[in-house]
Amino acid sequence: MKETDVLRMIIPSVRKVQELTGHNGAIYALAPGPAPNTFFSAGGDGWIVNWSLDEKDEKGSLLGRLVAKVDTQVFSIVYIPTTDTVVAGDMNGGIHWLNLKEERPNRHLSHHKKGAFGFYLFNDELFSIGGGGVITRWDILRQSSIESLQLSSQTLRTVIGLEPQEELLVGSSDHNIYRIGLTDFDLRETVKAAHDSSVFTMHASTASPGILYTGGRDAHLRQWFIGNTLTEQAAKPAHWFTINHLIADPTGTLLFSASRDKTIRIWDSHTFTLRKTLDAARDGGHVNSVNRLLWLEGTSYFISASDDRVLILWEVIL
């Protein structure tokens, strides 16, 4: 078998299943829902919408259910199963505890400055990041802050967990990546100038443990080795504009990047090579910035969210 035949075999087949409409503003946030095949979306209209692959109208289109609303744009959301709560971060830095069980009132707290951009859930604690360069640890049962750590004078844009190492990684608008202990909440490493501009998104590989991918406003995709320090292994110009988000398929062999250039690109995570580009003209993709991606666990589907106020359900066939 020729090498070109081998490469052709691992190019994924991606099918647009349908568009999900109803939001009245750009969609910035996605999160897994309370049950299998469900997810939440949120954005510029302040709506928190719950979607299910199993709930469809007579034409077969997925139905969304409005479960909560805040008075300003929502930039980030996370669902907490143990308390049946959606936590939303807004454009002004507010943190909203939206309890889906009616017996517990919602809480609306002013906390971060100039936006709350991300969450990471670990056991009974939640971590939030935002403007002002602060990361905060929250008690999810009391729905109250425990402590905060000042990392930068600029906005923190993305946070992920490295659970085997019991660490957090935080990407910042100051171009740096910060490495923090999960339990002691101490700064362990600062990777300076990790990108030429803001670090917008990160993904730790499951297929290749110890490998980290990052994307930034510089439109570059970078690969790192996670050892005692983060060591850059490769970098490439991956999009025309900002890389907003990164996810992987369940096997970890494909890496998906979403960009302000209106495209989704699919990469071989082992060879770090481009395998496919999804755009509006050829694939019926988005006509504005693609802001967020979410793989629906246990399925062959992922969701994309965009400034065009549309969600798209995609099916990946390997």
Summary of the structure (lengths in Angstrom):
residues: 318
radius of gyration: 18.8
end to end distance: 19.0
largest distance: 63.7
contacts: 1122
relative contact order: 0.14
helix: 4%
strand: 58%
